[in-house]
Amino acid sequence: MATIKIKQTKSRIGAPAVQKRTLDALGLRKMNKVVEHNDTPAIRGMVQKVKHLVTVID
């Protein structure tokens, strides 16, 4: 299965609690951290919810 890399590029300070929980679920807890996940619709949906805080690296 294909994978995607997700990098947190902006701070979670000031973000709503729902978005903070989404970042936690993705494994992003610090700025500039990169995590790798399988490219599934669920992961893509979570990335879409916090697209202003993260960058997808192909």
Number of C-alpha atoms within 10 A of each C-alpha: 6 7 11 15 14 21 18 23 17 13 13 18 8 8 11 9 11 11 16 17 13 16 21 12 12 16 16 20 16 15 14 15 13 18 15 14 15 13 13 12 9 10 15 15 11 15 19 12 14 18 14 11 18 22 17 16 11 7
